[in-house]
């Protein structure tokens, strides 16, 4: 049949519209998937992503007998900053801390915000002594921040995967959380190593 120019133009226009709509839907789906694993304030990964990837890192470390470390870092007195300097100041401290932590680790490491003032760093293929150096480097880097003329400090816990002690990622995370809580209770602004429960935790 002879091609009708008007009909061809309509079909072409409809095809272009349908293609654009499909691309738009796919882009929106990708953005929603990203939002599910991203902290909106800092742009870091969130708690959900930490648990997902942390469990994979731990399983890989157990299977290959390779090292794996977890760091927790709590921004000290963040509530006081919010109270004294305002909401935007507190948010800016968190954003600067997030950027600082990203610069302090490898591209293969995972940095996540998992609480109001708490960050987690999952370090695959990282031995205990190297993890401690990372913890100290992050601690010093946070101290180098002076937003709004205020010095920021942090309490840091460093835990290395122990196959006899850490049955899963939840266990390792809980052990690290207890250590960072102890660092805060002992006066904040310090780095502590999480040891086996049968042994005392020691300050770095």
Phi, psi and omega in degrees: 000146177294140181283128176269122186301319181297317181293321179297319179294320179296315181295320179296317180295318178297321179295318179296317180297316181297320179295317179296319179296319179296318179295322180294318178297318180294320178295320179294320178297320179294320178295320179294320178297321179293320180297330181293336184241014185236137173281121186294332183283314187258342184080000177283172170294160179252186184299321180299316179293323178299314180295320181296307182285324179300319178296323178291318179299317182294317178298320178295318179296320179293317183292320185261002183054043180251157182286152176208135182229153178231132176243141169240137181228123180249124176290122183287140171056034179295324178301323178292324178295316177299318184291317186274325187251346178105167186296316182296324178295316178297317178297321180294323176300316180295319179294318178293321178297317179300313179297323179295317180294321178298323179287340186270354184238175178280163177297332182280349180277156180249128178244127183225149170262122187240005178197181181305314183230018186244133178241151177235142177234116177263123188240090178290149179055043181234114181289164186302315182292325177290322179297321178297320178296321177297316179300316179293322179295318178294320179300314180291323181294321178295321178296338180282354179278135177225059179291136178057029179075014180248136173277138179253138176237169183215150171256131188233138174239136180240123180231134175255139181301127177241109185298337178276342185251321186262096182289334177204180183294325178302320180295316179296318180295318180297320179296321180289322179297319179298324182288318179291328175295322178292321178300320179290322181291332182274005176124000178067184174051055180201167177243128177239146176263130177277119181251177176300150184299334181282351181239152180288150174282143184241148179276143178275000000 
